Amino acid sequence: GPMHLASLARTPVVAIFGPTDPVENGPFPGVPSRIVRTDVGCNPCREGCPVRACMRAVEPEAVTAAALELLVALPAGAGRGI
């Protein structure tokens, strides 16, 4: 929900995916974005599981790196007031 609303508003997005498929559910095309996902062999499953291995496998450093990469790629002043 929030990722889609942000991308609809053309706000740069860092999206973290676990059990859902980023190809089917990613940000809208044309919006500056980065997707962070770790393949654990059973994702995408669309169901989730009690172990949440796919979400636990996403390292905070990977999310930080994606956000910094996105910020560096933006034109000067774009998205800076968010």
N, C-alpha and C positions, 0 to 999 in steps of 0.2 A: 503494500500500500504506500508507505511514505516514499519509497524509492521511485515509484511510478509517478506520484504527485510531484516530487522534486524534478524528475526528468521532464515531465509535462510542462513545468514552469521554466524549463531550460537551465536548471541549476546543475552544476557539475556534481556527479554522484560517484561515490565509492560504494559498491554493492558487495556484500558478503553473502556467498551462497553455500549451502550445505546440502540438504536433501533435494532441493529444487533444481531444475535445469536452467542455467543462465542463458542458453540459446533460446529457450521458450519464454523465459520470464525476465530477461535482462532489461536494462534501461532502454528508453526509446532511441532509435537510431538518430545520429546527428548530435546527440547531447554528449559533451565531454564526460567520459566515465572510465572507471577502472573496475574490473570484476576480480574479486579475491575468492578463490575456491581451491580446496585441496582434494585431489582424487584419492579416495580411500578404497576404491574397488566396488563399492555397493551404491555409490551415488552417481547420478540422481535416482532417488527411489520414490520421491513424492510423498512418502509416508512419514519419514522420520523414524526414530527408534529410541528406546530408553537409554542406550549407550551414547547416542549423539556423536559418534566417532567423526563424522564429517565436519561438524562444527568445532569439536575439540581439536581437530587437526589444523585448523586455521590459526596461524601464529599471529599474535598482535603486531609483531614486527613487519609482517607481510602487509597488514592493513595500513600501518603507518607509512610504509614504503610506497604503497599504491596512492595514498593521499598526497604525499610529497611529490611523487611523479606527476600526478594530475595537476597540482598547483603550479609546478614548474612549466608544464606544457600549456597552461592557459595564457592567453594574451595579457599583456600588462593591464592590471586593474580589473580584469574580468573575474567575477566570482569572489572578489576579495572582501566585499561587504557582507558576506554571508556569515 
